[in-house]
Structures are given as structure tokens and as C-alpha cells.
Amino acid sequence: MTLVSSELKEAVQKLFENWSTPGAKTVGASVAETRMIGPQSSEARWPNFKVISDEPKSAGGMDSAPPPSTIFVASIGFGENVIFARQAAFKGVEFDSYETKVEGTWDRKGIFEIEDANPSITRLLIETRVTTGAPPASIAELLRLTHRRSPLTATVAKATKIERRLYVNGVEVPV
């Protein structure tokens, strides 16, 4: 079963056509408003849904939701998934499954500036696993496009080292 539906293909083609039109208004903001709802937990709300974050009990939280750093790296994975699906639909490449694992490495001492530690994420490992009948080289090319075109990945790439791994049908493929 392919995840590239005819509806996705049609929607992506329409986006491309609309955004390619000279003078098209394509710049917009992504907005999230958050509020504290507990000792270490926060809530972001939009009209139709909400996202909660919390810290583990060892850090004074209730361990009721993922911590902000985990939500941050998950959002990079979410963004890569969306852009890959759009690129695949646009290029006519079908795939049956697509998974992205994002691992961010950072020094927790930085939260308190212990030993002048930097709290920034200093390395991201993005590991992608795809099941498909398409040639591995075409998946690798789609992934290179995804890495360049995902707004979140493009933003963090300016700030930290990103390492990548791609597995197509269980076999590692150079990216």
C-alpha cells in the first residue's frame, strides 16, 4: 500500500502551481502560544488541538508528557516526513512506509552554565527508513531534496552539525 495517494499528488501539484505564480503571497508565520500549566509542564493551544510538554520527575516535572527538547527534535522529523511525502508525490515516486528518527545531542550542564557548558544542541542525527519498490538512488535523491527544502531542517542546519543515515528496504544507502 503506497502512502502517496492521488489526493496528495493533486494537492502538491496545486501548491506548486499556486506558489509558482508570479506575485503569489507565500511568506507567512507559524505561531504557537504556550502557557505554564504545572511546575514544569506547558500547553500549546490552537483552535482544534493542543500539545502538552512536561519534564521527568527527576527534573521537578510530573512526567506526564514529552519534554520540550524531545518535542523539538520530533518536530524536525515531522517536517521531514511532510516534505519527503510532497517531494515523492511531485516526482511520482511511491513508497509504502517512511520513518524518521531524530536524535539531538546536548550538554545538560548548559542549563545552569556549569563549567561554561553550552545548552545548544550540538549534533543532530537524522535517520530515515523507507520501504519502497523505487530504486534506492531515487529515494536518496528525494531525501537530499527533503533535507534542503524542509524549513525546520534548513533552519537548524545553520546552527548545528547534522548527520544523516538512510535505509531503503533495510539496506543503508549513501545520502
ROZAMAR-10588 format. One record per residue (C-alpha): x, y, z; chain; residue number from 0; residue in three letters. Coordinates in Angstrom, 2 decimals. Example, Ala and Ser with C-alpha at 12.3 -4.5 7.8 and 13.67 -1.06 7.14 Angstrom:
! residues 2
DRENDO, 12.30, -4.50, 7.80, A, 0, ALA
DRENDO, 13.67, -1.06, 7.14, A, 1, SER
This chain:
! residues 175
DRENDO, 0.00, 0.00, 0.00, A, 0, MET
DRENDO, 1.53, 3.30, -1.05, A, 1, THR
DRENDO, 1.37, 6.39, 1.15, A, 2, LEU
DRENDO, 1.35, 8.57, -1.98, A, 3, VAL
DRENDO, -2.35, 8.97, -2.68, A, 4, SER
DRENDO, -3.92, 10.62, -5.70, A, 5, SER
DRENDO, -5.26, 13.30, -3.29, A, 6, GLU
DRENDO, -1.72, 14.04, -2.10, A, 7, LEU
DRENDO, -0.43, 14.21, -5.68, A, 8, LYS
DRENDO, -3.24, 16.62, -6.61, A, 9, GLU
DRENDO, -2.74, 18.81, -3.51, A, 10, ALA
DRENDO, 1.03, 19.04, -4.04, A, 11, VAL
DRENDO, 0.60, 19.91, -7.71, A, 12, GLN
DRENDO, -1.88, 22.64, -6.75, A, 13, LYS
DRENDO, 0.52, 24.03, -4.11, A, 14, LEU
DRENDO, 3.31, 24.12, -6.67, A, 15, PHE
DRENDO, 1.15, 25.87, -9.24, A, 16, GLU
DRENDO, -0.19, 28.42, -6.74, A, 17, ASN
DRENDO, 3.20, 29.19, -5.21, A, 18, TRP
DRENDO, 4.88, 29.40, -8.65, A, 19, SER
DRENDO, 2.51, 32.13, -9.79, A, 20, THR
DRENDO, 4.36, 35.47, -10.07, A, 21, PRO
DRENDO, 3.39, 37.71, -7.17, A, 22, GLY
DRENDO, 1.95, 34.83, -5.11, A, 23, ALA
DRENDO, 1.90, 35.63, -1.41, A, 24, LYS
DRENDO, 3.95, 32.80, 0.07, A, 25, THR
DRENDO, 5.51, 34.32, 3.19, A, 26, VAL
DRENDO, 3.65, 33.62, 6.40, A, 27, GLY
DRENDO, 4.21, 32.95, 10.07, A, 28, ALA
DRENDO, 3.90, 29.79, 12.14, A, 29, SER
DRENDO, 2.56, 30.79, 15.54, A, 30, VAL
DRENDO, 2.42, 28.88, 18.82, A, 31, ALA
DRENDO, 1.29, 30.33, 22.13, A, 32, GLU
DRENDO, 2.17, 28.42, 25.26, A, 33, THR
DRENDO, 1.34, 28.72, 28.93, A, 34, ARG
DRENDO, 2.55, 27.03, 32.08, A, 35, MET
DRENDO, 0.03, 24.54, 33.49, A, 36, ILE
DRENDO, 2.20, 22.88, 36.14, A, 37, GLY
DRENDO, 5.59, 23.04, 37.83, A, 38, PRO
DRENDO, 7.45, 22.05, 34.65, A, 39, GLN
DRENDO, 4.61, 21.48, 32.19, A, 40, SER
DRENDO, 3.30, 23.72, 29.45, A, 41, SER
DRENDO, 0.46, 23.64, 26.97, A, 42, GLU
DRENDO, 0.32, 25.00, 23.43, A, 43, ALA
DRENDO, -3.21, 25.52, 22.09, A, 44, ARG
DRENDO, -4.67, 26.09, 18.68, A, 45, TRP
DRENDO, -8.37, 26.20, 17.77, A, 46, PRO
DRENDO, -8.69, 22.45, 17.15, A, 47, ASN
DRENDO, -5.95, 20.79, 19.22, A, 48, PHE
DRENDO, -3.30, 21.17, 21.90, A, 49, LYS
DRENDO, 0.18, 19.85, 22.67, A, 50, VAL
DRENDO, 1.50, 19.32, 26.19, A, 51, ILE
DRENDO, 5.12, 19.16, 27.32, A, 52, SER
DRENDO, 6.50, 18.22, 30.71, A, 53, ASP
DRENDO, 9.74, 17.20, 32.34, A, 54, GLU
DRENDO, 10.59, 13.96, 34.13, A, 55, PRO
DRENDO, 10.02, 13.74, 37.88, A, 56, LYS
DRENDO, 13.80, 13.84, 38.37, A, 57, SER
DRENDO, 13.74, 17.41, 36.99, A, 58, ALA
DRENDO, 10.72, 18.56, 39.00, A, 59, GLY
DRENDO, 8.09, 17.67, 36.43, A, 60, GLY
DRENDO, 5.19, 15.26, 36.56, A, 61, MET
DRENDO, 6.47, 13.04, 33.70, A, 62, ASP
DRENDO, 3.07, 13.46, 32.01, A, 63, SER
DRENDO, 4.25, 14.35, 28.50, A, 64, ALA
DRENDO, 7.44, 14.54, 26.42, A, 65, PRO
DRENDO, 9.93, 17.26, 27.38, A, 66, PRO
DRENDO, 10.36, 20.31, 25.12, A, 67, PRO
DRENDO, 13.69, 19.07, 23.72, A, 68, SER
DRENDO, 12.05, 15.85, 22.58, A, 69, THR
DRENDO, 9.14, 17.73, 21.00, A, 70, ILE
DRENDO, 11.71, 19.95, 19.26, A, 71, PHE
DRENDO, 13.54, 17.01, 17.64, A, 72, VAL
DRENDO, 10.21, 15.31, 16.85, A, 73, ALA
DRENDO, 9.11, 18.46, 15.00, A, 74, SER
DRENDO, 12.18, 18.13, 12.77, A, 75, ILE
DRENDO, 11.11, 14.56, 11.99, A, 76, GLY
DRENDO, 7.51, 15.64, 11.38, A, 77, PHE
DRENDO, 8.73, 18.34, 8.98, A, 78, GLY
DRENDO, 11.00, 15.94, 7.09, A, 79, GLU
DRENDO, 8.12, 13.43, 6.76, A, 80, ASN
DRENDO, 5.82, 16.05, 5.23, A, 81, VAL
DRENDO, 8.40, 17.42, 2.81, A, 82, ILE
DRENDO, 9.51, 13.93, 1.71, A, 83, PHE
DRENDO, 5.89, 12.94, 1.02, A, 84, ALA
DRENDO, 5.35, 16.11, -1.01, A, 85, ARG
DRENDO, 8.57, 15.59, -3.00, A, 86, GLN
DRENDO, 7.67, 11.95, -3.66, A, 87, ALA
DRENDO, 4.16, 12.90, -4.80, A, 88, ALA
DRENDO, 5.53, 15.68, -7.01, A, 89, PHE
DRENDO, 8.13, 13.37, -8.59, A, 90, LYS
DRENDO, 5.74, 10.40, -8.86, A, 91, GLY
DRENDO, 7.72, 8.11, -6.53, A, 92, VAL
DRENDO, 5.66, 5.73, -4.41, A, 93, GLU
DRENDO, 6.64, 4.35, -1.02, A, 94, PHE
DRENDO, 4.96, 2.05, 1.49, A, 95, ASP
DRENDO, 6.49, 3.28, 4.74, A, 96, SER
DRENDO, 8.65, 6.19, 5.85, A, 97, TYR
DRENDO, 10.11, 6.69, 9.32, A, 98, GLU
DRENDO, 12.38, 9.40, 10.63, A, 99, THR
DRENDO, 14.33, 9.12, 13.88, A, 100, LYS
DRENDO, 15.92, 12.36, 15.08, A, 101, VAL
DRENDO, 18.46, 12.33, 17.89, A, 102, GLU
DRENDO, 19.67, 15.62, 19.35, A, 103, GLY
DRENDO, 22.83, 15.74, 21.47, A, 104, THR
DRENDO, 23.32, 18.49, 24.02, A, 105, TRP
DRENDO, 25.08, 19.11, 27.34, A, 106, ASP
DRENDO, 22.52, 19.45, 30.13, A, 107, ARG
DRENDO, 25.06, 21.34, 32.27, A, 108, LYS
DRENDO, 24.41, 24.26, 29.92, A, 109, GLY
DRENDO, 21.01, 24.86, 31.54, A, 110, ILE
DRENDO, 22.92, 26.15, 34.59, A, 111, PHE
DRENDO, 26.09, 27.25, 32.71, A, 112, GLU
DRENDO, 28.10, 24.77, 34.77, A, 113, ILE
DRENDO, 31.71, 24.81, 33.56, A, 114, GLU
DRENDO, 30.61, 27.25, 30.83, A, 115, ASP
DRENDO, 28.70, 24.44, 29.11, A, 116, ALA
DRENDO, 26.60, 25.47, 26.13, A, 117, ASN
DRENDO, 22.93, 24.38, 26.26, A, 118, PRO
DRENDO, 22.64, 24.26, 22.45, A, 119, SER
DRENDO, 22.01, 21.06, 20.57, A, 120, ILE
DRENDO, 25.43, 20.47, 19.05, A, 121, THR
DRENDO, 24.61, 17.48, 16.84, A, 122, ARG
DRENDO, 21.53, 16.06, 15.17, A, 123, LEU
DRENDO, 21.41, 12.57, 13.75, A, 124, LEU
DRENDO, 18.55, 12.14, 11.29, A, 125, ILE
DRENDO, 17.95, 8.51, 10.40, A, 126, GLU
DRENDO, 15.41, 7.71, 7.70, A, 127, THR
DRENDO, 13.93, 4.30, 6.89, A, 128, ARG
DRENDO, 11.91, 3.81, 3.71, A, 129, VAL
DRENDO, 10.14, 0.75, 2.31, A, 130, THR
DRENDO, 9.55, 1.11, -1.40, A, 131, THR
DRENDO, 9.74, -0.53, -4.80, A, 132, GLY
DRENDO, 11.55, 2.52, -6.17, A, 133, ALA
DRENDO, 15.30, 2.40, -6.84, A, 134, PRO
DRENDO, 17.39, 3.35, -3.77, A, 135, PRO
DRENDO, 19.12, 6.10, -5.77, A, 136, ALA
DRENDO, 15.78, 7.85, -6.42, A, 137, SER
DRENDO, 14.92, 7.68, -2.70, A, 138, ILE
DRENDO, 18.34, 9.11, -1.83, A, 139, ALA
DRENDO, 17.73, 11.98, -4.27, A, 140, GLU
DRENDO, 14.29, 12.66, -2.74, A, 141, LEU
DRENDO, 15.89, 12.69, 0.69, A, 142, LEU
DRENDO, 18.55, 15.19, -0.45, A, 143, ARG
DRENDO, 15.72, 17.42, -1.73, A, 144, LEU
DRENDO, 13.90, 16.95, 1.59, A, 145, THR
DRENDO, 16.97, 17.99, 3.58, A, 146, HIS
DRENDO, 17.34, 21.18, 1.53, A, 147, ARG
DRENDO, 13.63, 22.02, 1.42, A, 148, ARG
DRENDO, 12.38, 21.22, 4.93, A, 149, SER
DRENDO, 12.06, 24.60, 6.70, A, 150, PRO
DRENDO, 12.90, 23.16, 10.12, A, 151, LEU
DRENDO, 15.91, 21.17, 8.94, A, 152, THR
DRENDO, 17.19, 24.08, 6.86, A, 153, ALA
DRENDO, 16.93, 26.35, 9.91, A, 154, THR
DRENDO, 18.72, 24.06, 12.36, A, 155, VAL
DRENDO, 21.37, 23.19, 9.75, A, 156, ALA
DRENDO, 22.55, 26.78, 10.08, A, 157, LYS
DRENDO, 23.09, 26.24, 13.81, A, 158, ALA
DRENDO, 24.37, 22.70, 14.34, A, 159, THR
DRENDO, 26.02, 19.70, 12.71, A, 160, LYS
DRENDO, 23.55, 17.32, 11.06, A, 161, ILE
DRENDO, 24.49, 13.73, 10.33, A, 162, GLU
DRENDO, 22.25, 11.57, 8.15, A, 163, ARG
DRENDO, 21.57, 7.90, 7.57, A, 164, ARG
DRENDO, 19.19, 6.42, 5.01, A, 165, LEU
DRENDO, 17.90, 2.84, 4.95, A, 166, TYR
DRENDO, 15.88, 1.73, 1.93, A, 167, VAL
DRENDO, 14.18, -1.63, 2.40, A, 168, ASN
DRENDO, 16.51, -2.26, 5.35, A, 169, GLY
DRENDO, 19.77, -1.57, 3.47, A, 170, VAL
DRENDO, 21.87, 1.54, 4.24, A, 171, GLU
DRENDO, 22.15, 3.83, 1.21, A, 172, VAL
DRENDO, 24.58, 6.77, 0.91, A, 173, PRO
DRENDO, 22.88, 10.15, 1.00, A, 174, VAL
